[in-house]
Amino acid sequence: MLSSLIGNHMKINLCGQLYYVCSRLLDWHKCLGHMSEQASRQLMDNTKDFPCVKIPKSTPICPGCAQGKMASKAFPDSQSRAIANFELIHLDLKELPMILYHKYKYFIIFVNDQSGSMFTFNLQQKSDTFVAMKAFKAYVRIQQGKTIRRWCFDAGGEFKSVEVTAWLK
Ligand SMILES: [Zn+2]
């Protein structure tokens, strides 16, 4: 027998062509990269010769999607604080739910670990993150007479640019 099974949903016929053997909506969902139910239905409705798929009355829960949507536990509160003022700064970039009047779409927040004081800057683009970081560092140096020793941020792409990486070294 020349045909062989690939995964649970695809087979190769005698001509070497792949074809699907799924008949359930959940199988198609998994086979097509966990696409949404709405997109799956559109695919079925708008694709010529799409095989007949049984659509259940209640949507089955996909374990993979359910796991992917679970919120991770918050980190436990830290019991230690920076000793010097502005020694350690936590920062994060957030997207606003709507674009503000001056076309600000993001804001960056700086938290002084020692005091807990916060500072925010509105940004039009994510790429403005570097400018905001330099402006905050200058503020701390000039207005507060302090030097930032450490920055703490997540692995967001805005902090991974070549210029930010080079500036932090
Ligand atoms: Zn899924």
Boltz pocket constraint, residues with backbone or C-beta under 6 A from the ligand:
constraints:
  - pocket:
      binder: B
      contacts: [[A, 29], [A, 30], [A, 34], [A, 35], [A, 62], [A, 63], [A, 64], [A, 65], [A, 66]]
      max_distance: 6.0
